[in-house]
């Protein structure tokens, strides 16, 4: 969808210490409750190396299309967007907000910080 708006999208990128040719990193994850699913936590592959590196090097945003409590696992992520749903309509609206065609509105119906003050830093 970002490509349709004129952005160059790179899905896999080799991490560099310096000289990155990227303007922003967008992580998009869809985790929702399911039958026989014992956890909605992010896997080590989803939270490994890149999460530790990107937020300190380039503007980084994490978008959750299901679990609104993901911020608990990524307290150092500078920008989190909870979209609550992975439908195409919701994804399109998130893109519209990201590119400035409409403002982000609303308030979270839950405490995405799970009551932890340190997560708000």
C-alpha distance (Angstrom), angle and dihedral (degrees) to the residues before:
residue distance angle dihedral
X1 . . .
X2 3.80 . .
X3 3.81 88.7 .
X4 3.79 88.9 56.3
X5 3.81 87.6 56.8
X6 3.81 91.6 54.7
X7 3.81 100.4 -96.1
X8 3.79 123.6 133.2
X9 3.80 107.6 -123.5
X10 3.80 121.3 -159.1
X11 3.80 112.5 -171.4
X12 3.80 98.5 -170.6
X13 3.76 122.5 33.5
X14 3.78 132.2 -180.0
X15 3.79 109.6 -125.5
X16 3.81 114.1 -120.2
X17 3.77 129.5 -172.8
X18 3.80 92.0 -140.2
X19 3.78 140.4 5.7
X20 3.79 100.3 40.0
X21 3.78 115.7 175.8
X22 3.79 94.4 -151.5
X23 3.81 127.7 104.5
X24 3.79 100.5 -164.9
X25 3.79 138.7 1.7
X26 3.80 118.8 -139.1
X27 3.80 118.4 -169.2
X28 3.79 113.0 -165.5
X29 3.80 119.7 -169.8
X30 3.79 130.3 174.1
X31 3.79 114.7 -161.4
X32 3.77 119.4 157.0
X33 3.79 132.9 163.3
X34 3.76 114.1 -85.6
X35 3.78 142.1 176.4
X36 3.81 112.4 -73.2
X37 3.79 91.1 1.7
X38 3.78 109.8 140.2
X39 3.80 97.7 -174.2
X40 3.78 141.3 26.1
X41 3.78 93.0 -168.5
X42 3.77 119.6 125.9
X43 3.79 116.1 -100.3
X44 3.82 121.9 -118.9
X45 3.80 88.1 -105.9
X46 3.81 89.9 56.0
X47 3.80 94.7 47.8
X48 3.80 101.4 32.0
X49 3.79 132.9 108.0
X50 3.79 100.2 -29.2
X51 3.80 93.8 59.0
X52 3.78 90.2 53.9
X53 3.78 93.0 49.9
X54 3.79 111.8 34.4
X55 3.81 101.6 57.2
X56 3.80 90.2 58.6
X57 3.82 95.6 46.8
X58 3.82 108.2 37.6
X59 3.82 136.9 9.2
X60 3.80 105.9 -76.5
X61 3.79 133.0 -167.3
X62 3.80 128.3 -174.8
X63 3.81 118.3 -154.7
X64 3.78 120.1 -163.7
X65 3.79 115.6 -161.8
X66 3.77 95.9 -172.6
X67 3.77 123.2 4.5
X68 3.83 110.9 61.9
X69 3.81 91.8 -167.5
X70 3.81 96.1 67.1
X71 3.81 90.0 106.6
X72 3.79 87.6 71.8
X73 3.80 89.1 66.9
X74 3.80 95.4 42.7
X75 3.80 106.3 40.9
X76 3.80 92.6 155.3
X77 3.80 93.3 56.9
X78 3.83 104.6 113.7
X79 3.81 97.4 -150.2
X80 3.79 127.3 29.2
X81 3.79 126.5 179.5
X82 3.78 119.5 -167.5
X83 3.78 109.8 -158.0
X84 3.85 95.0 168.4
X85 3.79 94.1 -153.8
X86 3.80 138.4 55.7
X87 3.79 99.3 -149.1
X88 3.78 116.8 131.9
X89 3.81 90.7 -115.3
X90 3.81 91.7 56.4
X91 3.80 92.3 46.1
X92 3.81 90.6 51.8
X93 3.80 91.2 50.3
X94 3.80 91.6 50.3
X95 3.82 88.9 52.8
X96 3.81 91.0 48.8
X97 3.80 89.1 53.7
X98 3.80 93.7 45.3
X99 3.79 93.0 53.9
X100 3.80 94.0 44.0
X101 3.79 100.8 -108.6
X102 3.78 89.2 124.7
X103 3.80 134.8 6.2
X104 3.76 125.4 -104.8
X105 3.80 106.1 -106.9
X106 3.73 138.3 178.3
X107 3.74 139.1 51.8
X108 3.74 128.2 -97.3
X109 3.81 111.6 -101.5
X110 3.81 88.5 -150.4
X111 3.79 135.9 44.6
X112 3.80 100.4 -101.1
X113 3.81 87.8 -173.2
X114 3.82 90.6 61.6
X115 3.81 90.2 -133.2
X116 3.80 92.2 -62.6
X117 3.79 114.1 134.1
X118 3.81 92.9 -162.8
X119 3.82 89.6 61.5
X120 3.82 89.4 63.1
X121 3.81 93.6 61.6
